[in-house]
Amino acid sequence: MATTRDQHQVVETATEARQGEPGPSVAALLAVSTGLAVLILAVIWFVFFRT
């Protein structure tokens, strides 16, 4: 568990320091990259495989 020393310094173990919570920016990045991948694949399909 994190402890506070001298009112300004927080001391954590290495495992605690590495932990993080994915915020909305991670979800937005995932949504945008998935949307771009679908769009690129759709363009490739229309260009090469449309009969």
Secondary structure in CASP SS format (residue, H / E / C, confidence):
PFRMAT SS
TARGET T0000
AUTHOR 0000-0000-0000
METHOD secondary structure of the structure
MODEL  1
M C 1.00
A C 1.00
T E 1.00
T E 1.00
R E 1.00
D C 1.00
Q C 1.00
H C 1.00
Q E 1.00
V E 1.00
V E 1.00
E C 1.00
T C 1.00
A H 1.00
T H 1.00
E H 1.00
A H 1.00
R H 1.00
Q C 1.00
G C 1.00
E C 1.00
P C 1.00
G C 1.00
P H 1.00
S H 1.00
V H 1.00
A H 1.00
A H 1.00
L H 1.00
L H 1.00
A H 1.00
V H 1.00
S H 1.00
T H 1.00
G H 1.00
L H 1.00
A H 1.00
V H 1.00
L H 1.00
I H 1.00
L H 1.00
A H 1.00
V H 1.00
I H 1.00
W H 1.00
F H 1.00
V H 1.00
F H 1.00
F C 1.00
R C 1.00
T C 1.00
END
